[in-house]
Amino acid sequence: MKDHFGSCLCGTVRFQIKGDFDRFYLCHCQHCQKDTGSAHAANLFSSSAQLLWLSGGEVVRTFTLPGTRHAISFCSLCGSAMPNAQTSGLLVVPAGCLDTPVPVLPTAHIFLASKAVWEDEINDAPGFDGVPG
């Protein structure tokens, strides 16, 4: 078991995850596309890890989409996605908010039936190490 650390973009929120992740899903559902503004969410899941807010926990907000189990937590100052301890006991941690290396590879792509129409072509786009001039 290893500790994992993370933070938000503005640095107000800092947290520690004590424990291991069970799964790492790349979710292509339309809710996750809206949450991230991207093709998919990259979330780590644990049924046993413990979330500890080191600072800024009071600025973390949670939104649950009415009529669904879809919930997201975020820093209310900068909007960064933050871990969410769900009522089911499941901890959901956006992989991008970790400051320590993500310890596992993705388990699966899920909800591919609703993936973005442009997603199949993204590997054909040219790549740059920074913003192209």
Buried (B, 14 or more C-beta within 10 A) or exposed (E): EEEBEBBBBEEBBBBBBBBBBBBBBBBBBEBBBEBBEEBBBBBBBBEEBEBEBEEBBEBBEEEBEEEEEBBBBBBBBEEBBBBBBBEEEBBBBBBBBBEEEBEEEBBEEBBEEEBBEEBEEEEEEEEEEEEEE
